Amino acid sequence: MAWPSWAAPAFVDACRDRGIISPWAHQATAANLAVEGTNVVLATGTASGKSLGYQMPVLSRLLTDPRATALYIAPAKALAADQLRAVAGFGLPGVRPATYDGDTSREEREWIREHSRFVLTNPDMLHHGILPGHERWAVFLRRLAYVVIDECHTYRGVFGSHVAHVLRRLRRAATRYGGRPTFVLASATSGDPADAASRLLGLPVTAVTEDASPRGGVTFALWEPPLLPAYPSASAVPAPRSALDPASALDSSSAVDPSAALDPDVAAADPDVELPQVRRSALRETADLLTNAIVAGTRTLAFVRSRRGAEVVAAVTRRQLDEAVPGLGERVAAYRAGYLKEDRRAIERALLSGELLGLASTNALELGVDLVGLDAVLICGYPGTRASLWQQAGRAGRAGGEALAVLIARDDPLDTYLVHHPSALFGRPVEVTVLDPANPYVLGPQLCCAASEAPITEADLELFGGDVARAAVDGLTRSGALRRRPSGWYWTHTGRPDVDLRGTGGAPVSVVEESTGRLLGTVDPESSHAMLHTGAVYLHQGVTYVVDDLDLEDAIALVHQEEPDWSTHARDVTDLSVVSVRSYVDAGPVGLFLGEVDVTNQVVSYQRRRIGSGEIIDTRPLDLPLRELRTVAVWFTVSPRALEAAGVEPPDFPGALHAAEHAAIGLLPLMATCDRWDIGGLSTANHDDTEAPTVFVYDGHPGGAGFAERAYATAAEWLTATREAIAACACESGCPSCVQSPKCGNGNNPLHKPGAVSVLDAVLTALASAKPPT
């Protein structure tokens, strides 16, 4: 397609010098809409050239209007750094691009505010650093022509809801100084991108989804590790923490530990055995495939779901490579969140230069960092959403050549379901992005942030949600956080509100080697109780450490290097109470509910288990604080009589409900943009609030993240897939592929697999003839 007539000649020449002869149709269409002042989201596949779609209007405007400015927002520092390299590579005069993030020095920040016309940042820095000091950015905001929001599909759940309000605060600040920017968003292929982008911005957005880019062939393999016999010690299943009477609540899966030691792969893998091994570990399979690929000279990126898992894959691969070709192991590294800035940048440079042939990474490299030359991608475990799956697979074959992507199934209900039902991956659109800016736990703090930047006016209330914002400011005024004056609502405190966009619960916990004082890395507060408790085994860049002390008040964990012959596994206790019911379905003996719940969780002990055999050495108590969460849950109740009619005997109620809960949590990511670490659950044969056998599934974020609502709306489809996944599994009494959970606080005991199928049959039969929701 021909270059648009408005495209700056210097930009066109720079593109041609880089081999870009002309734009593809989707790039030109999105760029034309942006130039016309239409907010646009370009939602096409990985490696479809979305960057050029926004670079064309933005850089052309900066070249033709020497006063104009532009802001680029990415969810990750690595992506912003990559875009800086790309923009600087054009060599355009007067643009002066610069990254403004937590790694930027004070001297650089001042220069950027005064001189840069294309600032690249992230939502956290926009929230913490730019908007609170908007007066110093007045000139930049007055001249702001474009705001680019890259990888906007990642803004989901609580994080996405916070970012939605940060963008509204940005719009308000720009308007205050006379700026009227056009928003250009880039997204992976997603369900209804225009609606998701509109909810994120609070403005109408036009979607461009027709991908006109040439695509190299991608061979996509679904790989299920082979079955293995259970360990001899598999019978040594820990006793449940409480008597298994019918009224005992079975805490199955707390959602406060998104990347801790109880990773489903690490759990089933040598050297860390969480459950009796049914299939060969996906981690071990990934390490073997990565080893073979590198020996063959295939540049490969392995995505691993947990930080600890990425470390394990890298360490095993390095060892195997050195055994095959001494020294080759040096060309493999791990990459994850929590590394120091210098370490991250060095790894990124080594990968881009080809010094590294293989990398085991968490999803930190899922986004659009241009990893030119990769031949293959290994995906160790379903990443939680189809959007993420295609993003990760798209990291290979960036130059348009043939590529290979392999999804290696973990011993997990969802992974097992997907490898046996490929149509669930290849025959369905990607998920709709779920976010809820009206979440009171998000809206209230964000209104406080807005008020601290400038008084909130009546007109601003429409910007932040209308009636829900009005109710929120009234509540904040009654609590004393805001004060009403004729000119608006004012923040009453001297300091700025302390609001964490990513919901990690405060400052990260620093991991420090006690003997040297060396900072090894950081862990988010929510994961620290399970990952960094006293006595925990902590893995960092292939080196094993043991935690001597966890100081939560000072957010520091002291560790020493050691190679014990045991691993550690945290145990927790969860309780739940119903606060209110928003909606319900009356299905006779079955009830389906959506409402607010209070969840309390506490890590109470940890087990030391022998490496290799999984033998439990001992269980040691811990004294860690209770954590409380008010959130949104979906739950169903079944009358005892209906359970008995379905063939479930009263002694089997706890195990049947427990097994159904585990599988339901595992399959929910099929319906919503979440994974099992975003959600939690609890089952009981007689809950105090429902007075019936009940299964709860709740969002693991204050106020909810929209996942429970999605589960409620798709309950029949969700529970049907859950029932099918359990029934189709070939095991006799339950395994990690169907009803066992890697994060069960009750040791996966009791579980009754046939009873879970009967429970779900009873629920689905009743829901099929139910009355409409109330």
Secondary structure, DSSP 4 states (H G I P E B T S, - for coil): -PPPTTS-HHHHHHHHHTT--S--HHHHHHHHHHHTT--EEEE--TTS-HHHHHHHHHHHHHHH-TT-EEEEE-SSHHHHHHHHHHHHHT--TT--EEE-STTS-HHHHHHHHHH-SEEEE-HHHIIIIIGGGGGGGHHHHHTEEEEEETTGGG--HHHHHHHHHHHHHHHHHHHHTT--PEEEEEE-S-BSHHHHHHHHHTS--EEE----S----EEEEEE-PPB-PPPGGGG-PPPPSS---TT-EEEEE-SS-TTSTT-HHHHHSSS--SS---B--HHHHHHHHHHHHHHTT--EEEEESSHHHHHHHHHHHHHHHHHHSTTGGGGEEEE-TTS-HHHHHHHHHHHHHTS-SEEEE-GGG-SS---TT--EEEEES--SSHHHHHHHHTTS-TTSS-EEEEEE--SSHHHHHHHH-THHHHSSPPPBP---TT-HHHHHHHHHHHHHHSPBPHHHHHHTTTHHHHHHHHHHHHHTSEEEETTEEEE-SSSPP---TT---SSPEEEEETTT--EEEEE-HHHHHHHSSTT-EEEETTEEEEEEEEETTTTEEEEEE---SEEEEEEEEEEEEEEEEEEEEEETTEEEEEEEEEEEEEEEEEEEEETTT--EEEEEE-----EEEEEEEEEEEE-HHHHHHTT--GGGHHHHHHHHHHHHHHHGGGTSS--GGGEEEEEESS-TTTSS-EEEEEESSTT--SHHHHHHHTHHHHHHHHHHHHHH---SS--TTTT--TT-TTTT-S--HHHHHHHHHHHHHHHHTPPPP-
